Amino acid sequence: VGRAIAERSPRQEIGYSFTILDSEQINAFSLPGGYIFVTRGLLERAASDDELAAVLAHEVGHVAERHAVKGFGVSLALGALASEVSERESTLVQTVAATSAYLLVLHFSRTYENEADEFALRYAYEAGYDPRGLLEFFKSLKSAYDKPSRLEELLQTHPPTPNRIGRAEASAVLAPDNLE
């Protein structure tokens, strides 16, 4: 499944590698260079190859768009700015600068997650899988977890699952004309 998805990536110079981690947690993540990790818990949660393909396509999208590298660059720049502020300003200004930097990093993280979701739909479809597998996987996650508090929701690196479902449902990839 991973190989079929990786063939859809515009970054073919990368030798994508897929590894299963022996963990009950439901998780997948990618690292620069095409390293994609999926937990045993996620494999057990995925009800079909379509769902697995969508999750792997999401991670391939992160790699293809260099999201980890971009996020690291943003974090470094904001960290340097916050450090400069901390040397010159009051505790209140330092706190505001650090909080603002953190919220900006969250914004970029959520933006990258939304982009990767769109790539998930496209790559899964192009590889011959039903892209609606992403929706099904999100729906299974939504029912598996309690609704987070408003504060938890604000501090999450990923957009809230219901928002991700809505964005995916509105995607042009899932338009009836494209799926026939």
C-alpha positions as CSV (number, residue, x, y, z in Angstrom):
1,V,0.0,0.0,0.0
2,G,2.8,2.4,0.9
3,R,4.7,1.8,-2.3
4,A,1.6,2.4,-4.4
5,I,1.1,5.7,-2.6
6,A,4.7,6.8,-2.7
7,E,4.7,6.4,-6.5
8,R,2.2,9.3,-6.6
9,S,4.5,11.7,-4.8
10,P,6.1,14.4,-6.9
11,R,9.4,13.7,-4.9
12,Q,10.5,10.5,-6.6
13,E,14.2,11.1,-5.7
14,I,13.3,9.9,-2.2
15,G,13.5,6.2,-1.3
16,Y,10.3,6.0,0.9
17,S,10.6,3.7,3.8
18,F,7.6,2.4,5.8
19,T,8.0,1.0,9.3
20,I,5.5,-0.5,11.7
21,L,6.1,0.4,15.4
22,D,5.0,-2.0,18.0
23,S,2.7,0.4,19.9
24,E,-0.9,0.3,20.8
25,Q,-1.2,4.0,20.2
26,I,-3.1,5.1,17.1
27,N,-0.5,7.1,15.3
28,A,1.5,7.7,12.1
29,F,4.2,10.2,11.4
30,S,6.9,11.0,8.9
31,L,10.4,12.3,9.0
32,P,12.4,14.1,6.4
33,G,13.9,11.8,3.8
34,G,10.8,9.7,3.3
35,Y,10.8,7.8,6.6
36,I,7.2,6.9,7.4
37,F,6.1,5.2,10.7
38,V,2.8,3.6,11.5
39,T,1.9,2.1,14.8
40,R,0.3,-1.4,15.3
41,G,-2.6,0.4,16.9
42,L,-3.3,2.4,13.8
43,L,-3.1,-0.7,11.6
44,E,-5.6,-2.4,13.9
45,R,-7.9,0.7,13.8
46,A,-7.8,1.0,10.0
47,A,-10.8,-0.9,8.8
48,S,-9.7,-1.2,5.2
49,D,-6.8,-0.8,2.8
50,D,-8.5,2.5,1.7
51,E,-8.2,3.9,5.2
52,L,-4.6,2.8,5.5
53,A,-3.8,4.2,2.0
54,A,-5.2,7.6,3.0
55,V,-3.2,7.7,6.2
56,L,0.0,6.7,4.4
57,A,-0.8,9.3,1.7
58,H,-1.2,12.0,4.4
59,E,2.3,11.2,5.6
60,V,3.7,11.0,2.1
61,G,2.2,14.5,1.6
62,H,4.1,15.8,4.6
63,V,7.3,14.4,3.1
64,A,6.6,15.7,-0.4
65,E,5.9,19.2,0.8
66,R,8.9,19.2,3.3
67,H,6.6,20.1,6.2
68,A,8.9,19.0,8.9
69,V,11.8,21.0,7.5
70,K,9.6,24.1,7.0
71,G,8.2,23.7,10.5
72,F,11.7,23.4,12.0
73,G,12.7,26.6,10.2
74,V,9.7,28.5,11.5
75,S,10.4,27.3,15.0
76,L,14.1,28.3,14.8
77,A,13.2,31.8,13.5
78,L,10.6,32.3,16.2
79,G,12.9,30.9,18.9
80,A,15.6,33.4,17.9
81,L,13.2,36.2,18.0
82,A,11.8,35.2,21.4
83,S,15.4,34.9,22.7
84,E,16.2,38.4,21.5
85,V,13.0,39.7,23.2
86,S,13.8,37.8,26.5
87,E,17.2,39.6,26.8
88,R,15.8,43.1,26.5
89,E,12.2,43.1,27.8
90,S,10.1,42.6,30.9
91,T,8.7,39.3,32.0
92,L,5.3,40.2,30.7
93,V,6.6,41.1,27.2
94,Q,8.7,37.8,27.3
95,T,5.6,35.8,28.1
96,V,3.6,37.5,25.4
97,A,6.4,36.9,22.8
98,A,6.8,33.2,23.8
99,T,3.0,32.6,23.7
100,S,2.7,34.4,20.4
101,A,5.5,32.3,18.9
102,Y,3.9,29.1,20.1
103,L,0.5,30.0,18.7
104,L,2.1,30.9,15.4
105,V,3.9,27.5,15.3
106,L,0.5,25.8,16.0
107,H,-1.0,27.8,13.1
108,F,1.7,26.5,10.7
109,S,1.3,23.0,12.0
110,R,-2.4,22.9,11.4
111,T,-1.9,24.4,8.0
112,Y,0.5,21.6,7.1
113,E,-2.0,19.1,8.4
114,N,-4.8,20.5,6.2
115,E,-2.4,20.4,3.2
116,A,-1.4,16.8,4.0
117,D,-5.1,15.8,4.2
118,E,-5.7,17.2,0.7
119,F,-2.6,15.2,-0.6
120,A,-4.0,12.1,1.1
121,L,-7.2,12.3,-0.9
122,R,-5.4,12.9,-4.2
123,Y,-2.6,10.3,-3.8
124,A,-5.0,7.7,-2.5
125,Y,-7.3,8.3,-5.5
126,E,-4.4,8.3,-8.0
127,A,-3.1,5.0,-6.5
128,G,-6.5,3.3,-7.1
129,Y,-7.8,3.5,-3.5
130,D,-11.1,5.1,-2.5
131,P,-10.1,8.5,-1.1
132,R,-13.2,8.4,1.1
133,G,-11.1,6.1,3.3
134,L,-9.7,9.3,4.9
135,L,-13.2,10.3,5.9
136,E,-13.9,6.8,7.3
137,F,-10.7,6.8,9.3
138,F,-11.4,10.3,10.7
139,K,-14.9,9.2,11.7
140,S,-13.5,6.2,13.5
141,L,-11.1,8.5,15.4
142,K,-13.9,10.9,16.2
143,S,-15.9,8.2,17.8
144,A,-12.9,6.7,19.6
145,Y,-12.0,9.7,21.6
146,D,-13.9,12.0,24.0
147,K,-14.4,15.6,22.8
148,P,-11.4,17.6,24.0
149,S,-11.9,20.7,26.1
150,R,-11.8,24.1,24.3
151,L,-8.3,24.7,25.8
152,E,-7.1,21.3,24.6
153,E,-8.5,22.0,21.2
154,L,-6.7,25.3,21.0
155,L,-3.4,23.8,21.9
156,Q,-3.5,20.7,19.6
157,T,-1.1,20.6,16.7
158,H,-3.7,19.0,14.5
159,P,-7.0,20.6,13.5
160,P,-10.1,19.2,15.3
161,T,-11.2,16.0,13.7
162,P,-14.7,17.3,12.8
163,N,-13.1,20.2,10.9
164,R,-10.8,17.8,9.0
165,I,-13.9,15.7,8.1
166,G,-15.7,18.9,6.8
167,R,-12.6,20.0,4.8
168,A,-12.2,16.5,3.3
169,E,-15.9,16.3,2.4
170,A,-15.6,19.7,0.6
171,S,-12.5,18.7,-1.4
172,A,-12.7,18.7,-5.1
173,V,-11.1,15.2,-5.1
174,L,-14.4,13.8,-3.6
175,A,-16.7,15.5,-6.1
176,P,-19.0,12.9,-7.6
177,D,-17.7,13.6,-11.1
178,N,-14.1,12.8,-10.0
179,L,-15.1,9.5,-8.3
180,E,-17.0,7.9,-11.2
